[in-house]
Amino acid sequence: MAKKHKSPRRQGREKAFQVLYGMQFYPQPDLGHMLRTFDHFIGNHEEDLGTGDGFALELVRGVLSNLPRLDALITAHCKNWRLERIGKIELTVLRLSLFELLHREDVPDKVAINEGIELAKKFGDNRSGGFVNGILDAIVHAREQSA
């Protein structure tokens, strides 16, 4: 049976996840740290990036530039959980998926949520997908209620 190839966007999300996850171990992540980490995982971040790599770079930059708002929304929808108590894998997936939900009009909500669940399943434990789904679903429902 032939192995299915991942779409460039799925590859980009996985790369963005890896970069963002790694950056959690820097005391003060900034653009310079991000580009060094991105270089480590992907290579040159100039114009010659492939579609998946360019998408990954856009996601990483977007998450970093919106981090306070993303974290505030995650905190608001995690009942009885402080941000520091959320596992680094799940927190990274939540930030990435939430950025797509809020700032990427080219990504439907269902796709952003599903991709987040898949990342959580791939990199987290057997409960990660359900946790990520619950938080993202709550955020989408709250957004729909206020619209």
Secondary structure as GFF3:
##gff-version 3
##sequence-region A 1 147
A	DSSP	alpha_helix	8	23	.	.	.	ID=ss1
A	DSSP	alpha_helix	31	41	.	.	.	ID=ss2
A	DSSP	alpha_helix	51	65	.	.	.	ID=ss3
A	DSSP	alpha_helix	67	77	.	.	.	ID=ss4
A	DSSP	three_ten_helix	83	85	.	.	.	ID=ss5
A	DSSP	alpha_helix	88	103	.	.	.	ID=ss6
A	DSSP	alpha_helix	109	123	.	.	.	ID=ss7
A	DSSP	alpha_helix	128	146	.	.	.	ID=ss8
###
